[in-house]
Amino acid sequence: MIDLKTNGGHDRELISFRIGSQEFCVDIMTVREIRGWTQTTVLPRSPTYVRGVVNLRGAVLPIVDLSARLGFASADPTARHVIIVAQIGHQQVGLLVDAVSDIITVNDAEVQPTPDIASELVKTFVQGILAVEGRMISLISLEHVLPPEQQEAA
């Protein structure tokens, strides 16, 4: 675990993960579990970033290809990929990522704002940037992974 505590602000734990060569993180309090990749059942007419659904202990869990949702190429899942089961509002969603990297404890003061040169779409997903041991990690806002109308439908 990487510990980056400083004075002022409040500390929180983040879970970092990789999508391709990029590193991202989310608040660990939104994460319910981390599971290995399992084949999904495709839903007709679903957005391209929704891989389908899986059975999670009797509940239907939608799986979002986070790579595709963030505007990168769609993932071609293998046994090495993982699903981060996260709580987004009242909905549990599986986030398909390449690998989980670390748990990071940071102080709010260490989160740098998303650069002004980023598009509004980028700012919708990226809450801020962390510089950790020479790595740049984007803090993802999960509230925008599913558009509001799809959160309600899901």
DOLUMVO-771052 format. One record per residue: x, y, z of N, C-alpha, C in turn; residue in one letter. Coordinates in steps of 0.05 Angstrom, whole numbers, padded with zeros to 5 digits, always signed. Atoms other than C-alpha are relative to their C-alpha. Example, Ala and Ser with C-alpha at 12.3 -4.5 7.8 and 13.67 -1.06 7.14 Angstrom:
residues 2
+00018-00024+00000+00246-00090+00156+00018+00024+00000A -00016-00024-00001+00273-00021+00143-00015+00022+00014S 
***
This chain:
residues 154
+00017-00023+00000+00000+00000+00000+00018+00025+00000M -00015-00026+00001+00025+00070-00017-00014+00019+00018I +00011-00018-00019+00015+00120+00038+00010+00028-00005D -00007-00027+00008+00014+00194+00018-00013+00021+00018L +00014-00018-00018-00014+00229+00079+00015+00026+00003K -00011-00026-00005-00003+00303+00087-00018+00014+00020T +00017-00016-00019-00030+00356+00135-00022+00014-00015N +00022-00015+00012-00097+00388+00121-00016-00019-00018G +00018+00016+00017-00156+00360+00082-00007-00026+00014G +00007+00025-00012-00182+00291+00094+00010-00023-00017H -00012+00023+00013-00151+00223+00077-00022-00018-00010D +00018+00020+00010-00186+00172+00034+00016-00022-00015R -00013+00022+00013-00169+00105+00004-00012-00003-00028E +00008+00004+00028-00171+00093-00071+00011-00026-00009L -00010+00024+00012-00164+00030-00111+00008+00007-00028I -00010-00007+00027-00121+00037-00173-00001-00025-00018S +00002+00021+00019-00128-00004-00236+00011+00010-00027F -00011-00006+00027-00100-00007-00307-00021-00006-00022R +00014+00005+00026-00134+00000-00374+00021+00006-00021I -00022-00003+00019-00081-00011-00427+00024+00011+00016G -00023-00011-00014-00021+00032-00407-00008+00022+00019S +00010-00021-00018-00064+00082-00368-00007-00011+00027Q +00008+00008-00027-00076+00080-00293-00021+00019+00010E +00023-00014-00011-00140+00101-00260-00005-00009+00028F +00008+00008-00027-00170+00099-00191-00028+00009+00006C +00026-00007-00009-00237+00101-00156+00000-00001+00031V +00003+00001-00029-00258+00112-00084-00006-00029+00009D +00003+00027-00009-00251+00045-00048-00027-00006+00013I +00026+00003-00013-00317+00057-00012-00022-00007-00020M +00019+00007+00021-00354+00047-00079+00004-00029-00009T -00006+00027+00009-00321-00021-00090-00012-00021+00019V +00012+00022-00016-00360-00082-00066+00016-00025-00001R -00017+00024+00003-00315-00137-00093+00015+00002-00027E -00015+00002+00024-00264-00154-00146-00001-00030-00008I +00003+00028+00009-00276-00217-00188+00015-00004-00027R -00012+00007+00025-00244-00252-00246-00020+00004-00023G +00017-00003+00024-00271-00243-00317-00017-00026-00003W +00018+00022+00008-00331-00287-00333-00015+00010-00025T +00015-00006+00025-00368-00290-00400-00027+00013+00007Q +00025-00015-00004-00428-00243-00405-00021-00010-00019T +00022+00004+00018-00496-00251-00435-00006+00027-00012T +00003-00025+00014-00504-00197-00487-00029+00008+00000V +00027-00011+00001-00565-00152-00484-00004+00014-00026L +00005-00013+00026-00596-00131-00550-00003+00031+00003P +00003-00029+00002-00592-00057-00569+00012+00015+00024R -00013-00014-00022-00548-00039-00509+00023+00017-00011S -00022-00017+00010-00494+00015-00515+00025-00018-00004P -00023+00016+00007-00428-00009-00544+00018-00005+00024T -00017+00004-00024-00393-00001-00476-00012-00019+00020Y +00012+00019-00018-00442-00049-00441+00006-00028-00012V -00007+00026+00010-00412-00119-00450-00023-00020+00002R +00022+00018-00005-00475-00153-00424-00005-00002+00030G +00006+00005-00028-00496-00182-00357+00011-00026+00009V -00008+00025-00012-00472-00236-00310-00018-00005+00025V +00014+00007-00024-00505-00273-00253+00018+00003+00024N -00016-00004-00024-00477-00248-00187-00017-00009+00024L +00014+00011-00023-00505-00293-00132-00031+00004-00003R +00029-00003+00005-00575-00291-00163-00009+00027-00009G +00007-00026+00009-00573-00218-00182+00012+00005-00028A -00010-00007+00026-00565-00191-00253+00018+00024+00002V -00020-00021-00002-00501-00149-00257+00008+00009-00028L -00009-00010+00026-00490-00105-00318+00031+00004+00001P -00029-00003+00002-00417-00105-00341+00006+00022-00020I -00008-00023+00016-00389-00039-00368+00030-00003-00008V -00027+00000+00010-00326-00042-00411+00011+00028+00005D -00009-00027-00007-00292+00017-00377+00019+00012-00021L -00017-00010+00021-00241+00022-00433-00017+00014-00022S +00017-00011+00021-00296+00033-00485-00015+00025+00011A +00015-00022-00011-00335+00079-00438+00017+00025+00002R -00018-00023-00002-00274+00124-00429+00010+00009-00027L -00008-00009+00026-00264+00129-00504+00024-00014-00012G -00023+00016+00010-00208+00078-00513-00012-00023-00016F +00009+00024+00014-00212+00015-00555-00013-00019+00019A +00014+00019-00017-00259-00038-00529+00020-00022+00008S -00017+00022-00010-00226-00092-00487-00007-00026-00013A +00004+00027+00009-00217-00162-00512+00007-00017+00024D -00006+00012-00026-00225-00196-00445+00013-00028-00001P -00013+00026-00003-00180-00254-00425-00003-00008+00030T +00001+00009-00028-00173-00294-00360+00014+00019+00018A -00015-00019-00017-00126-00239-00335-00016+00025+00007R +00017-00024-00005-00180-00184-00338-00016-00005+00026H +00016+00002-00025-00220-00169-00275-00024+00018-00002V +00024-00016-00002-00288-00141-00259-00001+00012+00028I +00003-00014-00026-00292-00089-00204-00030+00005+00003I +00028-00004-00005-00362-00093-00175-00002+00025+00018V +00001-00026-00014-00379-00021-00155-00029+00008+00004A +00026-00011-00005-00439+00014-00126-00001+00028-00012Q +00004-00026+00013-00462+00072-00170-00029+00008+00006I +00027-00008-00009-00521+00106-00137-00013-00024+00013G +00014+00023-00011-00572+00051-00124+00006-00025-00016H -00005+00021+00019-00543+00006-00178+00028-00012+00005Q -00027+00013+00001-00487-00046-00174+00007-00005-00028Q -00009+00003+00027-00446-00048-00237+00028-00013+00000V -00026+00012+00003-00387-00090-00259+00016+00017-00020G -00018-00016+00017-00329-00050-00288+00023-00018-00010L -00021+00017+00012-00285-00090-00336+00026+00017-00003L -00026-00013+00002-00212-00069-00328+00022-00021-00005V -00021+00019+00005-00145-00100-00346+00011-00013+00025D -00011+00011-00025-00118-00108-00275-00004+00020+00022A +00000-00017-00024-00124-00080-00205+00029+00003+00009V -00028-00005-00006-00058-00048-00184+00006+00003+00029S -00009-00008-00026-00058-00021-00114-00023+00013+00016D +00017-00016-00016-00094+00011-00056+00017+00024+00009I -00015-00024-00005-00072+00083-00046-00015+00017+00021I +00012-00019-00020-00085+00128+00015+00011+00027-00007T -00008-00027+00008-00085+00201-00006-00016+00020+00016V +00014-00022-00013-00103+00267+00024-00013+00016-00023N +00014-00015+00021-00154+00308-00014+00017+00022-00012D -00017-00022+00010-00102+00364-00021+00019-00010-00021A -00019+00011+00020-00059+00317-00064-00013-00005-00027E +00014+00004+00026-00112+00310-00118+00001+00026-00015V -00002-00024+00017-00095+00359-00173-00024+00002-00018Q +00024-00003+00018-00152+00388-00215+00006-00010-00028P -00003+00008+00028-00164+00361-00285+00009+00025-00015T -00010-00024+00015-00124+00407-00332-00022+00013-00016P +00019-00015+00015-00164+00462-00366-00001-00007-00029D -00001+00007+00029-00142+00437-00434-00016-00025-00006I +00016+00024+00004-00183+00374-00423-00028+00008-00009A +00027-00006+00009-00250+00371-00458-00020-00003+00023S +00021+00002-00021-00315+00376-00418-00007-00030+00004E +00006+00028-00002-00327+00302-00433+00021-00014+00019L -00021+00011-00018-00260+00284-00400-00005+00009+00029V +00005-00010-00027-00277+00328-00340-00025-00013+00012K +00023+00014-00010-00343+00290-00334+00009-00025+00014T -00010+00026-00011-00305+00225-00320+00023+00003+00020F -00024-00003-00016-00240+00250-00289-00003+00022+00020V +00003-00020-00022-00247+00285-00221+00026+00014+00005Q -00026-00012-00005-00173+00298-00215+00023-00019-00007G -00024+00015+00007-00102+00273-00225+00018-00003+00025I -00019+00005-00022-00054+00242-00175+00027-00006-00012L -00028+00007+00007+00022+00241-00183+00010-00018+00023A -00008+00019-00021+00044+00178-00145+00025-00015-00010V -00025+00014+00006+00116+00154-00147+00006-00001-00030E -00006-00003+00029+00126+00179-00219-00022-00009-00018G +00023+00009+00016+00059+00152-00242-00022+00022+00001R +00023-00018+00001+00000+00195-00264-00025-00017+00000M +00024+00016-00004-00066+00166-00240-00024+00018-00001I +00024-00016+00002-00133+00194-00261-00021-00011+00019S +00021+00007-00019-00187+00194-00207-00027+00002-00015L +00025+00003+00015-00252+00170-00240-00024+00006+00017I +00026-00004-00013-00321+00195-00221-00019-00020-00010S +00017+00021+00009-00365+00134-00224-00029+00008-00005L +00027-00009+00004-00429+00174-00222-00007+00004-00029E +00005-00006+00028-00421+00188-00296+00006-00023-00019H -00005+00024+00017-00403+00118-00320-00025-00009-00014V +00026+00005+00012-00477+00104-00332-00014+00026-00002L +00016-00024+00002-00517+00162-00360-00025-00002+00018P +00023+00001-00019-00575+00181-00313-00024-00017-00010P +00023+00015+00010-00629+00152-00359+00006-00030+00001E -00006+00029-00001-00591+00085-00361+00003-00010+00029Q +00000+00008-00028-00581+00085-00285-00028-00007+00008Q +00028+00006-00007-00656+00089-00278-00010-00025-00013E +00009+00024+00014-00668+00036-00331+00013-00026+00012A -00014+00023-00011-00615-00010-00300-00012-00007+00027A 
***
